[in-house]
């Protein structure tokens, strides 16, 4: 058997030991301490020795976990500038009004959360009074990611500040009638207050990291110096379960983002119960963040604990705190002193002796009230330490009590997240605890009143003076009156009008070529932000590496292996490309930061994020919603698009549905262009709408989703068709007729059909047009449907207008008016995509699409499998015409047999 006391093999065994005798002496000393004073004393000495070694510059791996005590000792805490008593009164008013707002709203059944802000009130108030820089400060001020469930407390402070009224508070979660407040931070619903939507948990921390990183990018590229901006992300300990919450910790550390602070409210509770019932979430998070290279500050215990720690001469108290699981700490919050004496102190003889020196009141003060996150002095010390620390981001782990000050019915109860109101008696007890001057007579008909000390009160003046000193109100979002960006030179777009001649070009390559021209524009070129998740070579973007450079805060500290090649891999401190590695989520977070820079920093940036279309909307659709919520602008580009164009890759790479998902997002303008000149026209119009002069009634706060294909095909010249530019943007135009295409139809009165195709499918429709004419005597006109979704939205708006008594015809109906024969629509996506317009087409309508799962094969075989190739289109067209009696019914069977379908 293995001796449990034997020294186990380790990586140190592989290193040379120049003095084994000295090593043996150190080991013997450790053994002697452990034998004489116990293993805890030996561990203490080892920790002190390691800390000493680190402090003197000896290279050692960092310790991942410290004891369950505050990082900053009481004696080392800086004094808090300002009036702590005044700040306490302000916090009391905010606590009251946050609870009153949710309780008053509960009679309408709209819900709300009380307990989260009650636990985090001091975490916010200390920041608002001393740290958070407003938008009127130098640079862009700070960026605040507010924990979604704490929004009532932020509204309460804005009410005290005079930015909101009682009417606003009474319309919490009731927005339809105007003057309402959204339930959570939501820039689209309250754009003057909220900057960042955060309640889709996990996206806030991820976005905060990339926002801090984008701030560095803006400064490094000389767009704007925002080096004074600090990103503060307020998070819940339960929220850290989300994989996105910790997905980019290494990036923040690797790039030394000391302009970033996470404040994690460790109230030890999720929505249903304890975060780590049998473990300790603070210790787990500390190890995780330390392991990722972050500076960690733990703020766990309030000043009432100082006496207990002074009495702990044996280390028994620290040991006990380290071993008690979180769910038991939560239980102590709800039990009396006798229980705590027995269960906590009774576990160790040394603690039993300590407890004899403590009164019941002292024990209850410590275990019920005194947490680091509830004391301004502790929080201030942590925040100052975060700002003082250089070279790495900081996470503050602040222990609090969920439902603090709300009474025994709330504090640390498992159900408190779902509890929406307090009774009048509970409010009166809360009032007395907070020492607020609210009379019993103010409770009229059982309705809790809002509290306000007066617009000219000392509290309000203090609050406003502190904010003025820090650069204005916070949180706040500024919509800057930016001058429209000048349109790029027309030649960048017009060069695609002539087509590619005999050369086969994929629309992916056409898009990249267009971007290469646009980034050279003297006026706007530097504002482009190319974003790619480690697939630049797949999309043909490697030519941008040497000309634009890949952003890296370290520049290029090595000689690239391909340095002697024309398109070598170039990193630079002022690089323009954001190449994020294999992370669509990180790339989307980049995109969100860049796309909202017009508001965050007053600088219009033009991001385009190019990705495998299958791995965009499917994987990060939640972030696309976040993008829309945050009013972002830019171009999302789904490359290697469609279910059948990416040969051999198979099911997981075969996108047959991204336009369906995109269509659900009201801010997304979804296009499936077929030709290079269509890509150019759409990008040109997007630049006008988002960054130039938007037309009356157009919302510039949109983003474009373009699908582009990797299949090299001839790119035709732009047809000389009236209204083609409008058609491309609105979603439909006739590309050709049977006559203009030059196909030969024998009969003068031949049956006719309209073929609508989008993206790569238009090439199959053009092949089918020829087959129908030459082999079946059918004339087909071919239409390019650049956007099924925009056609549908226009039609929905027309329907709504009719209900208002306005006469309006949907564009799709106007475009197809007078077109002879039935309509057959086809795309490289599931039929649900083209079927979006079916109800507004007056002609007989049918569709083909690539429904089901993808598969690995050649393009031709895949298209035959899904029934969308040219021959399948022919059979479907004949079937439509046969139903109308315009071709013989036997023609359908003959065609199936002829083409082997």
SVG drawing of the C-alpha trace seen along z (x, -y; Angstrom):
<svg xmlns="http://www.w3.org/2000/svg" viewBox="-60 -74 84 76">
<polyline fill="none" stroke="black" stroke-width="0.4" points="0.0,0.0 1.0,-3.6 2.1,-5.4 -0.3,-8.4 2.4,-10.4 5.0,-9.8 6.1,-12.6 4.2,-12.2 5.9,-12.7 5.7,-16.2 6.9,-18.4 9.7,-19.5 11.3,-16.0 12.2,-16.9 14.2,-19.9 17.9,-19.9 18.4,-20.2 21.8,-21.9 21.7,-21.4 19.7,-18.4 20.9,-18.7 19.4,-22.2 16.1,-21.0 16.0,-18.2 16.5,-20.7 13.5,-22.8 11.4,-19.7 12.4,-18.6 11.6,-22.0 8.1,-21.8 7.6,-18.3 8.7,-19.5 6.2,-22.4 3.4,-20.2 4.2,-17.7 4.7,-20.3 2.1,-22.9 -0.3,-21.1 -0.8,-21.1 -2.7,-24.4 0.4,-26.2 2.5,-24.6 0.1,-25.7 0.2,-29.2 3.9,-29.4 4.0,-28.1 1.6,-30.7 3.5,-33.5 6.7,-32.2 5.1,-32.0 3.7,-35.5 7.1,-36.7 8.7,-35.1 6.2,-36.7 6.7,-40.1 10.4,-40.0 10.2,-39.0 10.8,-35.3 9.1,-33.6 6.4,-31.3 3.0,-30.1 0.3,-32.3 -1.7,-31.0 -5.3,-30.3 -7.1,-30.5 -6.7,-32.5 -8.5,-32.2 -12.1,-33.2 -11.3,-36.7 -11.1,-40.2 -8.2,-40.8 -7.7,-44.3 -7.2,-44.3 -9.2,-46.8 -6.0,-48.6 -5.1,-49.1 -8.4,-50.5 -8.3,-54.1 -10.6,-56.6 -13.7,-57.3 -13.8,-60.9 -17.1,-62.7 -20.0,-62.3 -20.7,-58.7 -23.8,-59.6 -25.2,-61.5 -24.5,-58.7 -26.2,-56.3 -29.3,-58.4 -29.3,-58.5 -28.9,-54.8 -31.8,-54.4 -34.1,-56.5 -33.0,-54.4 -33.7,-51.1 -37.2,-52.4 -38.2,-53.6 -36.9,-50.5 -39.1,-48.3 -42.0,-50.7 -41.9,-50.8 -42.0,-47.0 -44.6,-46.6 -46.9,-49.2 -46.6,-47.6 -47.4,-44.2 -51.1,-45.1 -51.0,-45.1 -49.3,-41.8 -46.2,-43.0 -43.6,-41.5 -40.3,-42.9 -37.3,-42.1 -36.6,-43.6 -34.0,-41.4 -31.1,-41.9 -30.8,-45.6 -31.3,-45.3 -28.1,-43.2 -26.2,-45.4 -27.2,-49.0 -23.8,-49.9 -22.0,-48.4 -23.7,-50.9 -23.9,-53.9 -20.2,-53.9 -19.5,-53.8 -21.9,-56.6 -20.5,-58.9 -16.8,-58.3 -15.8,-56.3 -18.1,-56.2 -17.2,-58.9 -20.0,-60.5 -20.2,-61.4 -19.2,-65.0 -15.8,-64.0 -12.8,-63.8 -12.9,-61.2 -16.2,-59.2 -16.7,-58.6 -17.0,-55.1 -19.1,-52.3 -21.5,-50.7 -22.9,-47.3 -25.7,-47.2 -27.0,-43.9 -30.4,-43.5 -32.4,-42.5 -31.0,-45.6 -32.7,-48.1 -35.4,-49.2 -32.5,-50.6 -31.1,-52.6 -34.5,-54.0 -34.9,-54.9 -31.6,-56.9 -32.6,-58.6 -35.9,-59.6 -34.0,-61.1 -31.7,-62.9 -34.7,-64.4 -34.3,-62.5 -37.5,-60.5 -40.8,-61.4 -43.4,-59.4 -45.3,-58.9 -42.3,-57.1 -42.0,-54.9 -45.7,-54.1 -45.2,-53.0 -42.4,-50.5 -42.9,-47.6 -45.8,-49.4 -44.5,-51.1 -47.4,-51.0 -49.0,-54.3 -45.8,-56.3 -43.6,-57.5 -43.0,-53.9 -39.8,-52.2 -38.6,-49.0 -38.1,-46.1 -34.4,-45.8 -31.6,-47.9 -32.7,-48.4 -31.2,-51.1 -33.9,-50.7 -36.7,-51.3 -35.0,-54.0 -32.1,-55.3 -31.2,-58.3 -30.5,-56.2 -29.3,-52.7 -26.2,-52.0 -26.0,-48.3 -28.7,-45.5 -27.6,-43.0 -30.4,-40.8 -29.7,-38.0 -27.3,-36.6 -23.8,-35.9 -23.8,-38.4 -23.0,-41.4 -19.6,-40.1 -18.6,-38.9 -19.5,-42.3 -17.8,-44.2 -14.5,-42.5 -14.7,-43.2 -15.9,-46.8 -12.8,-47.4 -10.7,-45.8 -12.4,-47.9 -11.6,-51.0 -7.9,-50.1 -8.4,-49.5 -9.9,-53.0 -7.0,-54.6 -4.3,-52.6 -5.7,-53.4 -5.8,-57.1 -9.6,-57.3 -10.2,-58.7 -8.2,-58.7 -10.5,-56.9 -7.6,-55.7 -9.4,-57.3 -12.6,-55.3 -13.1,-52.4 -15.6,-49.6 -17.5,-48.4 -19.5,-45.2 -21.9,-44.4 -22.7,-40.7 -24.4,-38.1 -22.6,-35.1 -25.3,-32.8 -24.8,-34.5 -21.3,-33.2 -22.7,-29.8 -23.3,-30.9 -20.4,-29.8 -20.3,-33.3 -19.6,-34.9 -16.1,-33.4 -15.5,-32.7 -13.1,-35.7 -11.3,-35.9 -8.1,-34.8 -8.3,-37.5 -8.8,-40.2 -5.7,-39.0 -3.6,-38.4 -4.1,-41.9 -3.7,-43.5 -7.1,-45.2 -6.6,-47.1 -9.4,-49.4 -11.9,-46.7 -13.4,-45.8 -15.9,-43.0 -18.0,-43.5 -19.6,-40.2 -22.4,-40.4 -21.9,-37.2 -25.2,-37.0 -24.8,-33.2 -28.2,-32.8 -29.4,-32.0 -33.0,-32.4 -34.2,-29.2 -31.7,-28.6 -28.0,-28.6 -25.4,-29.1 -23.1,-26.5 -25.1,-24.8 -22.4,-22.3 -19.4,-24.4 -18.2,-28.0 -18.8,-30.2 -16.4,-32.9 -13.5,-30.5 -14.4,-28.9 -14.6,-32.2 -11.3,-33.4 -9.5,-30.3 -11.1,-30.7 -10.2,-34.4 -6.7,-34.0 -6.0,-31.1 -7.0,-33.3 -4.6,-36.0 -6.9,-38.5 -6.3,-40.5 -8.8,-39.3 -10.1,-41.4 -12.4,-39.7 -14.7,-41.9 -16.5,-39.5 -16.9,-40.7 -17.9,-44.0 -16.2,-45.8 -18.2,-43.9 -16.1,-40.8 -12.9,-42.7 -13.3,-41.7 -13.8,-38.1 -10.7,-37.9 -8.7,-39.6 -9.8,-36.8 -8.8,-34.1 -5.3,-33.4 -5.3,-29.8 -6.7,-30.2 -9.8,-28.2 -12.2,-30.9 -10.6,-31.2 -10.6,-27.5 -14.2,-27.3 -15.2,-30.0 -13.3,-28.2 -15.1,-24.9 -18.7,-26.0 -20.7,-25.6 -22.6,-28.5 -26.1,-27.0 -25.2,-26.8 -24.0,-30.5 -27.4,-31.3 -29.0,-29.3 -27.1,-31.3 -28.7,-34.4 -32.1,-33.2 -31.4,-31.5 -31.0,-32.7 -27.8,-33.1 -28.2,-29.8 -28.2,-27.9 -25.1,-29.7 -23.3,-29.1 -24.0,-25.4 -23.5,-24.8 -20.8,-27.3 -18.8,-27.8 -19.5,-24.4 -17.5,-22.7 -14.1,-23.5 -13.1,-23.8 -11.2,-27.0 -14.3,-28.5 -16.4,-27.4 -14.1,-29.5 -14.3,-32.4 -18.1,-32.3 -18.1,-32.6 -16.6,-36.1 -19.4,-37.2 -22.9,-38.4 -25.9,-37.2 -26.2,-40.6 -22.6,-40.5 -23.1,-37.1 -26.3,-38.3 -24.7,-41.5 -21.9,-39.5 -23.9,-36.7 -27.1,-38.7 -25.8,-42.1 -22.1,-42.6 -21.0,-41.8 -18.3,-43.6 -20.7,-44.5 -22.9,-46.4 -20.3,-48.8 -19.2,-51.9 -15.7,-51.7 -15.1,-48.1 -16.5,-48.8 -14.6,-52.0 -11.3,-50.2 -12.0,-47.5 -12.9,-49.9 -9.8,-52.0 -7.6,-48.9 -9.1,-47.9 -8.3,-51.3 -4.8,-51.4 -3.9,-47.9 -2.1,-48.0 -1.4,-45.4 -4.4,-43.1 -8.2,-43.4 -9.7,-43.2 -12.6,-41.2 -14.2,-42.2 -16.0,-39.4 -18.3,-41.2 -20.3,-39.1 -23.8,-40.4 -27.2,-39.2 -29.9,-38.9 -32.9,-40.8 -30.8,-42.8 -32.9,-45.4 -36.2,-44.0 -37.0,-42.1 -36.9,-38.6 -39.3,-37.4 -36.9,-38.3 -33.3,-38.1 -31.6,-34.9 -34.8,-33.1 -34.7,-30.8 -37.8,-32.2 -36.9,-35.9 -36.2,-36.3 -39.8,-35.6 -41.2,-37.7 -42.6,-40.9 -44.0,-42.9 -43.8,-43.8 -46.8,-44.3 -47.5,-47.7 -46.2,-46.4 -43.0,-45.2 -42.6,-48.6 -43.0,-50.3 -40.4,-48.0 -38.1,-48.8 -38.7,-52.5 -37.7,-52.3 -34.6,-50.3 -33.6,-52.8 -34.6,-55.8 -36.6,-57.4 -39.0,-60.3 -42.2,-58.7 -45.3,-59.1 -47.9,-56.3 -50.4,-58.7 -48.6,-58.6 -49.8,-55.1 -53.2,-55.9 -55.6,-53.0 -52.7,-50.6 -50.6,-52.0 -46.9,-52.5 -45.8,-56.0 -42.7,-57.0 -40.1,-58.9 -38.2,-62.0 -36.3,-64.4 -37.1,-67.3 -35.5,-68.7 -33.5,-71.2 -32.6,-68.8 -29.1,-68.2 -29.3,-64.7 -30.2,-65.7 -27.7,-68.5 -24.9,-66.1 -25.9,-63.5 -25.8,-66.1 -22.6,-67.7 -20.9,-64.3 -22.1,-63.5 -21.1,-66.9 -17.6,-66.4 -17.4,-63.0 -18.7,-64.3 -22.4,-64.2 -25.3,-61.8 -24.8,-58.1 -25.8,-55.8 -26.5,-57.8 -26.4,-57.2 -25.5,-60.0 -26.9,-60.2 -24.3,-62.4 -25.2,-64.8 -22.7,-63.3 -22.3,-64.7 -23.1,-62.1 -20.1,-60.3 -19.3,-61.2 -20.3,-58.6 -17.3,-56.7 -16.3,-57.3 -18.9,-55.9 -16.3,-54.0 -15.9,-51.5 -19.5,-50.3 -19.8,-51.0 -16.8,-48.7 -19.1,-45.7 -21.8,-46.9 -19.9,-45.6 -19.7,-42.0 -16.8,-39.6 -16.7,-38.7 -15.4,-35.2 -14.0,-35.0 -15.9,-33.0 -16.2,-34.9 -17.9,-33.9 -19.9,-36.6 -17.8,-36.2 -14.8,-37.3 -16.8,-40.2 -17.7,-41.4 -14.0,-41.2 -12.9,-43.1 -15.5,-45.8 -14.2,-46.1 -10.6,-46.4 -11.7,-49.4 -13.8,-51.0 -11.0,-50.8 -8.8,-52.8 -11.3,-55.7 -9.6,-58.8 -12.6,-60.0 -14.1,-56.8 -11.6,-54.0 -10.1,-54.1 -13.5,-53.7 -14.0,-50.2 -13.6,-47.5 -13.1,-44.1 -13.9,-41.3 -13.3,-37.6 -13.2,-34.5 -10.0,-32.8 -11.4,-32.1 -10.0,-35.0 -8.2,-32.7 -11.4,-30.7 -13.1,-34.0 -10.2,-35.2 -9.3,-38.0 -5.6,-37.2 -4.7,-40.0 -5.9,-42.4 -3.3,-41.2 -0.3,-43.2 -2.2,-46.3 -4.4,-46.7 -2.7,-44.7 -4.2,-42.5 -4.7,-44.4 -2.5,-43.3 -1.6,-45.4 1.9,-44.0 2.3,-44.5 4.4,-41.7 7.1,-40.4 8.2,-37.6 9.2,-37.1 6.2,-35.6 6.9,-32.3 5.5,-33.7 7.4,-37.0 8.8,-36.6 5.4,-36.2 3.3,-39.0 0.3,-38.3 2.2,-37.6 0.6,-37.5 1.1,-40.9 0.1,-42.0 0.4,-45.6 -0.5,-47.8 -2.6,-50.0 -3.9,-47.1 -7.3,-47.5 -8.5,-43.8 -9.9,-42.1 -9.1,-38.4 -10.6,-36.8 -9.6,-33.2 -12.2,-30.5 -14.9,-32.4 -18.1,-33.5 -19.3,-34.9 -16.2,-37.0 -16.4,-38.3 -20.0,-39.3 -19.0,-41.1 -16.4,-42.9 -19.1,-43.8 -21.5,-45.1 -18.8,-47.4 -17.8,-48.7 -21.3,-49.1 -22.4,-51.2 -19.3,-53.4 -21.3,-56.2 -23.2,-56.5 -20.6,-55.2 -17.7,-57.3 -19.3,-59.7 -17.3,-58.0 -19.1,-56.3 -17.3,-53.0 -18.3,-50.7 -17.9,-47.1 -18.3,-44.1 -18.2,-40.7 -17.8,-37.8 -18.4,-34.3 -19.6,-30.8 -23.3,-31.6 -24.2,-28.3 -22.2,-29.4 -23.5,-32.9 -27.2,-33.2 -27.5,-29.6 -24.8,-30.0 -25.0,-33.6 -28.5,-34.7 -28.9,-35.9 -26.1,-38.4 -27.7,-39.5 -30.7,-40.4 -28.4,-42.2 -27.0,-44.1 -30.5,-45.2 -31.3,-46.1 -28.2,-48.2 -29.1,-50.0 -25.9,-48.7 -25.1,-49.5 -23.0,-47.6 -22.8,-44.6 -23.0,-41.0 -21.9,-38.8 -22.8,-35.1 -20.2,-33.6 -20.1,-30.1 -23.8,-30.5 -26.6,-28.1 -27.3,-24.5 -25.7,-23.2 -22.9,-25.5 -20.2,-24.4 -19.1,-21.1 -18.3,-18.1 -18.6,-19.8 -21.9,-18.3 -24.7,-18.8 -23.0,-21.0 -21.8,-23.4 -24.9,-23.4 -26.9,-26.6 -30.5,-26.2 -32.1,-28.5 -30.1,-31.6 -32.4,-33.9 -35.3,-32.4 -33.7,-33.2 -32.5,-36.6 -36.1,-37.4 -37.2,-37.2 -35.0,-40.2 -36.7,-43.5 -33.4,-45.4 -31.9,-43.0 -32.2,-43.8 -31.7,-40.4 -30.4,-40.1 -29.6,-37.1 -27.9,-38.7 -27.2,-36.7 -24.7,-38.9 -21.7,-41.1 -23.5,-44.3 -26.3,-43.5 -23.8,-43.1 -22.3,-46.5 -25.8,-48.2 -26.9,-46.8 -23.7,-47.9 -23.9,-51.3 -27.5,-51.7 -26.6,-50.4 -23.8,-53.0 -26.3,-55.7 -29.0,-54.6 -26.8,-53.9 -24.0,-56.4 -25.2,-59.0 -28.5,-60.7 -31.3,-58.3 -34.6,-59.0 -37.6,-60.3 -39.1,-57.5 -36.0,-55.3 -34.5,-54.1 -30.7,-54.3 -30.4,-52.0 -30.4,-48.8 -27.9,-46.3 -27.6,-44.4 -27.2,-40.6 -25.9,-39.6 -25.4,-36.0 -22.5,-35.5 -21.4,-32.3 -18.1,-30.5 -19.2,-29.1 -17.3,-30.7 -19.7,-31.6 -19.9,-34.2 -21.0,-37.6 -23.2,-39.3 -23.3,-43.0 -26.1,-44.9 -29.1,-44.9 -30.4,-48.2 -33.7,-47.8 -35.7,-50.8 -35.8,-50.9 -33.2,-48.2 -31.6,-50.0 -34.9,-50.3 -35.7,-46.7 -32.3,-45.5 -32.9,-47.4 -36.6,-46.6 -36.0,-42.9 -37.2,-42.1 -36.7,-43.0 -37.0,-41.2 -33.5,-40.1 -34.6,-39.1 -37.5,-37.8 -37.5,-34.8 -37.1,-37.2 -34.3,-39.4 -32.5,-36.2 -32.4,-35.1 -33.9,-31.7 -35.9,-30.2 -39.6,-29.3 -41.2,-27.6 -44.8,-28.8 -45.7,-32.5 -48.3,-32.0 -46.2,-29.7 -47.2,-29.2 -45.3,-31.4 -44.0,-31.2 -42.2,-33.6 -39.1,-32.1 -38.0,-33.9 -34.6,-33.0 -32.4,-34.4 -28.7,-34.0 -27.0,-31.2 -30.4,-29.7 -30.9,-32.2 -28.2,-30.4 -30.3,-27.2 -33.4,-29.3 -31.4,-30.6 -30.5,-27.1 -34.1,-26.0 -35.2,-29.0 -33.2,-27.7 -34.4,-24.1 -38.0,-25.1 -37.8,-27.0 -35.7,-24.6 -37.1,-21.3 -40.7,-22.1 -41.8,-25.2 -42.3,-27.2 -41.3,-30.9 -39.9,-31.8 -39.0,-35.2 -36.4,-35.2 -36.5,-37.5 -33.8,-38.2 -35.3,-38.2 -32.6,-39.9 -34.6,-40.0 -37.7,-37.8 -37.7,-39.3 -37.8,-43.0 -40.6,-42.1 -42.6,-40.6 -42.0,-43.5 -43.1,-46.0 -46.2,-44.0 -46.9,-43.8 -46.6,-47.6 -49.0,-47.9 -51.5,-45.7 -51.2,-47.8 -51.7,-51.0 -54.9,-49.6 -56.2,-49.0 -55.5,-52.7 -57.5,-53.6 -54.5,-54.3 -54.3,-53.0 -51.0,-51.2 -50.0,-48.3 -47.2,-46.0 -44.1,-46.4 -44.0,-42.7 -47.5,-43.0 -46.6,-46.1 -43.5,-44.5 -45.2,-41.4 -48.3,-43.1 -49.1,-42.0 -46.6,-39.2 -48.1,-36.3 -48.5,-32.8 -47.8,-31.3 -44.9,-32.1 -42.3,-29.5 -39.8,-30.7 -36.6,-28.9 -33.7,-29.5 -30.8,-27.5 -32.7,-27.6 -35.7,-25.9 -39.0,-26.8 -40.1,-28.8 -37.7,-31.6 -39.4,-32.2 -42.8,-31.4 -42.6,-34.6 -44.2,-36.5 -46.7,-33.9 -49.9,-35.6 -49.2,-38.8 -48.5,-37.3 -51.7,-37.5 -50.5,-34.8 -50.6,-31.1 -47.6,-30.6 -45.3,-27.6 -41.8,-27.2 -38.8,-25.0 -36.2,-24.9 -33.5,-22.8 -35.6,-21.6 -34.2,-19.0 -30.7,-18.3 -27.6,-18.9 -25.3,-16.2 -21.8,-15.8 -21.6,-15.5 -20.9,-17.5 -23.0,-20.6 -24.7,-18.9 -25.6,-15.8 -26.8,-17.9 -29.0,-20.0 -30.5,-16.9 -31.1,-15.5 -33.0,-18.5 -34.8,-19.0 -33.6,-22.5 -31.4,-21.9 -32.3,-23.2 -34.0,-20.0 -36.1,-19.9 -37.2,-23.5 -38.3,-22.5 -40.4,-19.6 -42.0,-21.9 -42.7,-24.6 -44.4,-22.1 -46.4,-20.8 -47.7,-24.3 -48.6,-24.9 -50.2,-21.5 -52.5,-22.3 -53.6,-25.3 -54.1,-23.3 -51.4,-25.2 -49.2,-22.1 -50.2,-18.4 -50.3,-16.5 -48.1,-13.9 -45.3,-16.4 -44.6,-16.3 -44.0,-12.5 -42.0,-12.8 -39.7,-15.4 -39.2,-13.3 -38.2,-10.4 -36.1,-12.4 -34.1,-14.0 -34.0,-10.8 -35.9,-12.4"/>
</svg>
